[in-house]
Amino acid sequence: MKPLDIISEKTYFALTDKFIPGHFGHNAIWLGTKDQLQEIGMWNHPAIRPYQAQIKAGKSLIEVDRSGSHLKSLEVFMNVDEIAVLRVDRLMTNSHQLERTYDILLAQMGKIFDFNFDVETTDTLVCSELIYQSFEDIHWPTEPYVGRTTISPDNVASLAL
């Protein structure tokens, strides 16, 4: 994987996947390893510095689950049945947009889970809202649901099609 790749996953044995509409049940973002971040000139960026120790320890993936937004190792994350990796290539050719995406993405660290699944709130998140907030220049498909606007893991994956 490359920095800022979006991962959509399906876990048939997870109870939450039975309640989330569509095929995919979860999204995460690959931050990159130390070597990858050095290669793209982001390792010493102010947004990355607070997380360098965790990244060196193998936690190069950011996700949101019921415990909130946090870093996780790929090995722990990969207890899944299926994955799809989505890449936004143009970020690697625009250093300003690359830095902006990391700034926004890592500003989401420590936020609590959005039990209302409302994409328009910014103080709470679900996994697909992490993608929606971080890649601000992409027009993500959303859906109305019980008086609020939501985005599902399938909405994220649908842009690849």
Secondary structure, DSSP 4 states (H G I P E B T S, - for coil): --TTEEEEEE-TT-HHHHHSSSS--EEEEE---HHHHHHTT-TTSTTTGGGHHHHHTT--EEEEETTEEEEE-HHHHT-SSEEEEE--GGGGG-HHHHHHHHHHHHHTTTPEE-TT--TT-SSEE-HHHHHHHHSTTS----EEETTEEE--HHHHHHTT-
